Every structure is written in C-alpha cells, then in structure tokens.
C-alpha cells in the first residue's frame, strides 16, 4: 500500500476539494454516483498514480469551475464515510485573551467557521451562510435556537486544534449540529458543543416550516443513526434554563450592538450574545474563574438599533460538579474538583425599552488553575 508524506496527503485533500468543481475520471469500479480522482505524485524518482474519493459536482448543485483558492488551501476534509467534516485550525494572537488562551468567543467563531466550511466541502455554493440550494431558492436562512459549549481546556496562542462536526434532524422543525474538538498535538478532546437551528424566511423574518424535500437535500450527508457529542443521559446540554427573576443581583444596562456584530443575514451574530451575557458577570469571578460551560436559548432577533440589558444572578448548585470521563471517541478530561471550585449563574438579555426577552442563559465557571 502506498504511503505518502504529509505534504502529499495535503495535495490529495486539495485535489479532492478541487475535484468537486471539475469533471473527474470515470470510476474504475463503475458504481453509480461515485467517482475517483486520478492524479500523479512524485515519490523519489518514481511517479505514482493516486486515487482519492470524490463525488460528482452535479449532485451538489455546483457549477464546474466555481471552486476557489480557499477550497484548495483549507486544512479540512470530509471523514472517510463522508458523514462528518474535520478541519485543523491555528489559534491566532488576536484570538486569545489576557491568559494567552483562546476566548470563548474565539471557540464559538471557529465552530461557526467549520460548520460553513463543512457545507462548502459538500459542494454547495458559498452564497449563503451555511445554506443549501433549496433553502436559497426559498429565501430561507438558519437561525440558532440553542447553543451549548463545554470547554475542558482552552487552547493557547499557536496551538493547533482539530474540529469535527456533523448535522442531523431534530424533531420536525429543528436541525442539530454537533462538534468535538481536540488538541491536534496529542489527540486529547478539549471541548464539545451542540446547537439547534431552525429555518427563517429572510424577507418576512418569520420562522418557517419546510417540506421533507428541503430537509432531505442535506440530511443524506449526515449520520443515519443518532450521534451526539453529549451521549450521557443526564448531560447539562439538556437542562432547561429558568427565566431570571427581577431585580437581578448584577446588571449592565443600555448595551448597544455594534455594526460589526451583524452577520450576512443582517441580524446579531449568535456569538455576540456570549459577550453581552458576560458583561454583567461580577468582576471577582472573572478574575478567579474561567468559563467552563455556557448554554444559551435564543428567543428573538436582536437588531443593530436595539438597546440591551444584561442581567445575571447566581444559581444555587446542589450537585458536585465533575468533568466527566467518557468512553469511546468523545473523550473528556477526567479531573474531578471540589464543589467550592465551581459556581454557576443564570442570565437574561432583554430589550431596554419594553423588557422583551432576547436570550436566556446558564454559565458554569471553574476556578483557574495556577499556570
């Protein structure tokens, strides 16, 4: 069996990406719907022919020749079964905070980036924000209804992480996307995330139910049996978030979304809510603890001219917090800490004018370890 170097492997990945936008050679096994990309690589003084798996561009709604340079250079590819996507990412200097580790906003942005790259790797157009062909024809966009992120260890400046993501349908109207991310140097799982999404009409700004034909366009690229980043029966991603009582113990009033917080769908990007939630956290917790888990339920859109209040209350924690050790590929840190090392809070984002609820959340914080 031919063994290739890392550079040649990257060339294979790049050629597979490029093949989505070309007419590849006919598959040698003649199976319908599958093609093989054929090209030569030099190994020593010999030239070898390498076959890499690819799919026909006309099955993805992509016109030949529309591939971009980014597709060739991106360090990501579909898994061998084609039902998930993995990408390697470097933590940049502008993505870290005072501890020289990635911020939670950085992690959330990378989750979003990898999700969109996953859709593009399937050969769908880059015109939409992770949307599919039929969605764009119907003027539909994705809207987040829940986001849950758990961080076992924050990557530092210069670290390389590998994120794996996949999507499935959740009930009749929601889709779910999961992520597992690892330290690429040692393969250790350093975090997991899951989110729920619904479709909204871009023009009316109303949620919209769609037919199975729309769902089936992309569900064929997800696992057939349920696969979750949080397989535990009683995991915190499933916990309901009660509405915060008023008055709150901690508050930051009159927050204004910035223009740069708006995404291409003209609403406040879901990552921006993470920053708003933390604005009302007590400073002594920020100084001594780091955010381990965040769950956000999105209730309504926030527009660029809205004024937002951020409210926070401590939440009683009756259970000893444990960073769970999981069997199988999900992995997790195995450390257990004392209850006093943890604290958790409930959060509410509301419109300053009429008090309408925008977002409610729960955060769990662990005491920072000495570095």
C-alpha positions in Angstrom: 0.0 0.0 0.0 1.4 3.4 -1.0 2.5 5.5 2.0 2.6 9.2 1.4 4.1 12.2 3.3 2.1 14.9 5.0 2.7 17.2 2.0 1.3 14.6 -0.4 -1.6 14.0 1.9 -2.4 17.7 1.8 -2.1 17.5 -2.0 -4.6 14.7 -2.0 -7.0 16.7 0.1 -6.6 19.7 -2.1 -7.2 17.7 -5.2 -10.3 16.1 -3.7 -11.6 19.6 -3.0 -10.8 20.8 -6.5 -12.4 17.7 -8.0 -15.8 18.9 -6.8 -15.6 21.6 -9.4 -14.1 19.6 -12.3 -15.1 16.6 -14.3 -13.1 13.7 -12.7 -12.2 10.5 -14.5 -14.8 7.7 -14.6 -14.7 5.4 -11.5 -12.8 2.2 -12.1 -15.4 0.2 -10.2 -18.3 1.6 -12.3 -20.6 2.1 -9.3 -23.2 4.8 -10.0 -22.8 8.1 -8.1 -19.2 7.6 -7.1 -16.1 8.8 -8.9 -12.4 8.6 -8.4 -10.0 11.5 -8.8 -6.8 10.4 -10.5 -3.5 12.3 -10.5 0.2 11.6 -10.2 2.6 12.4 -7.4 6.4 12.1 -7.4 7.9 9.9 -4.8 11.7 9.7 -5.2 12.4 9.1 -8.8 9.1 7.4 -9.5 5.7 8.7 -10.3 2.7 7.1 -8.7 -0.9 7.2 -9.5 -3.1 8.1 -6.5 -6.9 7.6 -6.4 -8.9 9.8 -4.0 -12.6 9.6 -3.2 -14.8 12.4 -4.6 -18.4 13.0 -5.6 -20.0 14.4 -8.7 -20.4 18.1 -8.7 -23.9 17.9 -10.3 -25.1 16.1 -7.2 -24.3 19.1 -5.1 -25.7 21.9 -7.2 -22.3 23.3 -8.0 -21.3 24.5 -11.4 -17.9 23.3 -12.8 -15.1 25.8 -12.5 -16.5 27.6 -9.5 -14.0 26.3 -6.9 -11.9 28.9 -5.0 -8.4 29.0 -3.9 -9.6 28.8 -0.3 -11.0 25.3 -1.1 -7.6 24.2 -2.1 -5.7 25.7 0.9 -8.2 24.9 3.7 -6.9 22.2 6.1 -10.2 20.4 6.2 -11.9 17.4 4.6 -14.8 15.0 4.9 -14.3 11.9 7.0 -13.8 8.6 5.2 -17.6 7.9 5.4 -18.4 11.4 4.2 -20.8 11.9 7.1 -18.8 14.4 9.1 -16.1 17.0 8.5 -12.8 17.7 10.2 -10.6 20.7 10.0 -7.3 21.8 11.6 -7.2 25.4 12.9 -4.4 27.5 14.4 -5.2 29.8 17.3 -4.0 33.3 16.3 -2.6 36.0 18.5 -5.7 38.2 18.1 -8.0 35.3 19.2 -6.6 35.0 22.8 -7.3 36.9 25.9 -5.2 38.0 28.9 -4.3 34.4 29.7 -2.9 33.9 26.2 -5.6 31.3 25.7 -8.4 31.4 23.2 -11.5 33.2 24.4 -14.9 31.5 24.4 -15.9 33.9 21.5 -13.0 32.5 19.5 -14.1 29.0 20.1 -17.7 29.9 19.1 -16.5 31.6 15.9 -14.4 28.6 15.0 -17.4 26.4 15.5 -19.3 28.6 13.1 -16.4 28.7 10.6 -16.0 24.9 10.5 -19.8 24.5 10.0 -19.9 26.7 7.0 -16.7 25.0 5.6 -18.5 21.7 6.0 -21.3 22.8 3.8 -18.9 24.1 1.2 -16.9 20.8 1.3 -20.1 19.1 0.1 -20.0 21.3 -3.0 -22.8 23.7 -2.1 -22.5 27.4 -3.0 -20.8 29.9 -0.7 -23.6 32.5 -1.4 -25.5 31.5 1.7 -24.4 31.4 5.4 -24.2 27.5 5.5 -27.4 27.2 3.5 -28.3 24.7 0.8 -29.6 25.1 -2.7 -33.3 24.7 -2.0 -33.0 26.9 1.0 -31.6 29.7 -1.1 -34.4 29.3 -3.7 -37.0 29.6 -0.9 -35.2 32.6 0.7 -34.5 30.6 3.9 -31.7 31.2 6.4 -30.6 29.4 9.5 -31.4 30.8 13.0 -29.9 29.4 16.2 -32.4 28.4 18.9 -29.9 26.9 21.4 -26.2 26.7 21.8 -24.3 24.7 24.3 -20.5 24.7 24.6 -18.3 22.9 27.2 -14.6 23.6 27.4 -12.3 21.1 29.2 -9.1 23.0 28.3 -8.7 26.3 26.4 -6.1 26.1 23.6 -3.3 28.6 23.8 -1.8 31.0 21.2 -0.2 29.0 18.5 -1.9 25.7 19.4 -3.5 23.6 16.6 -6.9 22.2 17.2 -8.9 19.8 15.1 -12.7 20.2 15.0 -15.1 17.5 13.8 -18.7 18.4 13.0 -21.8 16.8 11.7 -25.5 17.6 11.5 -28.8 15.7 11.9 -32.5 16.5 12.0 -34.0 17.1 15.5 -37.8 16.6 15.5 -40.0 18.1 12.8 -38.7 21.7 12.5 -35.2 21.7 14.0 -31.8 20.6 12.9 -28.9 19.8 15.3 -25.2 20.3 14.7 -22.5 18.7 16.9 -18.8 19.4 17.4 -15.9 17.7 19.1 -12.6 19.4 19.2 -9.2 18.0 20.0 -5.7 19.2 20.7 -4.1 18.1 17.4 -0.7 17.6 19.0 -1.9 14.7 21.3 -5.5 13.9 20.2 -6.9 14.9 23.6 -10.6 16.0 23.5 -10.6 19.6 24.8 -14.2 20.5 24.2 -17.6 19.7 22.8 -20.6 21.6 21.6 -24.1 21.2 20.2 -26.6 23.5 18.8 -30.2 23.6 17.5 -31.3 25.5 14.4 -34.5 26.4 12.6 -35.2 28.0 9.2 -36.4 31.6 8.9 -37.6 33.4 5.8 -35.1 36.1 5.1 -37.7 38.6 3.8 -40.5 38.2 6.4 -38.1 37.4 9.3 -40.5 34.7 10.4 -39.8 31.1 11.3 -40.9 28.7 8.5 -41.8 25.0 8.4 -40.4 23.3 5.3 -41.2 20.0 3.5 -39.1 16.9 3.8 -37.7 17.6 0.3 -35.8 20.5 1.8 -34.5 18.6 4.7 -33.5 15.6 2.6 -31.3 17.7 0.4 -28.7 17.7 3.2 -29.7 15.0 5.6 -28.1 12.5 3.2 -24.8 13.9 4.3 -25.3 13.3 8.0 -25.1 10.1 10.1 -28.1 7.8 9.6 -28.2 6.8 13.3 -28.3 9.3 16.0 -24.8 10.5 17.0 -24.4 13.1 19.8 -21.4 15.0 21.1 -23.1 14.5 24.5 -24.2 10.9 24.7 -24.6 10.9 28.5 -28.2 10.5 29.7 -28.2 13.5 32.1 -25.9 16.0 30.5 -26.1 19.7 31.0 -26.9 20.4 27.3 -30.4 19.1 28.0 -31.1 21.2 31.1 -33.9 23.8 30.9 -33.0 27.3 31.7 -35.5 29.1 34.0 -36.2 32.8 33.4 -34.1 35.1 35.6 -36.0 36.8 38.4 -36.1 40.6 38.5 -34.4 42.6 40.0 -31.2 40.9 39.2 -28.1 40.9 41.5 -25.8 42.0 38.8 -26.7 44.1 35.7 -25.3 46.1 32.8 -27.9 48.3 31.2 -28.0 50.1 27.9 -25.7 47.9 25.9 -25.6 48.7 22.2 -24.9 46.2 19.4 -22.1 47.3 17.1 -22.3 47.3 13.4 -19.5 44.7 13.2 -21.7 42.3 15.3 -24.1 41.9 12.5 -23.7 38.9 10.2 -24.5 38.5 6.5 -28.1 37.7 7.4 -28.5 41.2 8.9 -29.0 40.1 12.5 -26.8 40.0 15.6 -24.5 37.0 15.2 -25.1 34.4 17.8 -21.5 34.7 19.0 -22.1 38.3 20.0 -24.6 37.2 22.6 -21.8 35.5 24.5 -20.1 38.8 25.1 -23.3 40.5 26.1 -24.0 37.8 28.7 -20.6 38.2 30.3 -20.9 41.9 30.6 -23.0 41.6 33.7 -20.7 38.9 35.4 -19.2 40.0 38.7 -15.5 41.0 38.2 -14.2 38.9 41.1 -15.5 35.7 39.3 -13.9 36.9 36.0 -10.6 37.3 37.9 -10.5 34.0 39.7 -12.5 31.6 37.4 -12.8 30.6 33.8 -15.9 29.8 31.8 -16.4 26.0 31.5 -19.9 25.7 30.2 -22.4 28.0 28.5 -25.9 27.3 27.4 -27.9 29.9 25.5 -31.6 29.8 24.5 -32.3 32.4 21.7 -35.8 33.8 22.0 -35.9 36.6 19.4 -33.7 38.5 17.0 -31.6 41.4 18.1 -31.2 44.3 15.6 -28.5 46.8 15.3 -30.6 49.7 16.8 -31.8 47.7 19.8 -30.7 48.6 23.3 -30.0 45.6 25.5 -29.9 45.0 29.3 -27.7 42.2 30.6 -28.8 40.6 33.9 -27.1 38.0 36.0 -28.0 36.1 39.2 -26.0 33.3 41.0 -27.7 29.9 40.6 -27.6 27.5 43.6 -25.6 24.5 42.8 -26.7 21.4 44.8 -24.6 18.9 42.9 -20.9 18.4 43.0 -19.6 19.4 39.6 -17.5 16.8 37.8 -15.8 17.0 34.5 -17.0 13.7 33.1 -14.8 11.0 31.7 -16.5 9.5 28.7 -15.9 6.2 26.9 -15.3 5.9 23.2 -14.3 8.7 20.8 -15.9 11.6 22.6 -13.4 11.6 25.3 -13.1 14.2 28.1 -10.9 15.4 30.8 -11.0 13.1 33.8 -10.3 15.5 36.6 -12.7 16.0 39.4 -12.7 19.1 41.5 -14.3 20.1 44.8 -17.7 21.7 44.7 -16.3 25.0 46.1 -14.2 25.4 42.9 -17.3 25.8 40.9 -20.1 28.4 40.6 -22.9 28.9 38.2 -25.1 31.7 37.1 -28.4 32.4 35.3 -28.5 35.2 32.6 -31.1 37.2 30.8 -30.7 39.6 27.9 -33.7 41.8 27.3 -34.7 44.9 25.4 -34.2 48.0 27.5 -37.4 49.6 26.2 -40.2 47.1 26.8 -38.3 44.3 28.6 -38.9 41.8 25.8 -36.7 38.7 26.3 -34.0 38.2 23.8 -31.9 35.4 25.3 -31.7 33.4 28.5 -28.6 31.5 29.5 -26.7 29.5 32.1 -23.0 29.6 32.7 -20.7 27.3 34.8 -17.3 28.6 36.0 -14.4 26.7 37.4 -11.6 28.1 39.4 -8.5 28.9 37.4 -5.5 26.6 37.9 -2.1 28.1 38.6 0.0 28.2 35.4 
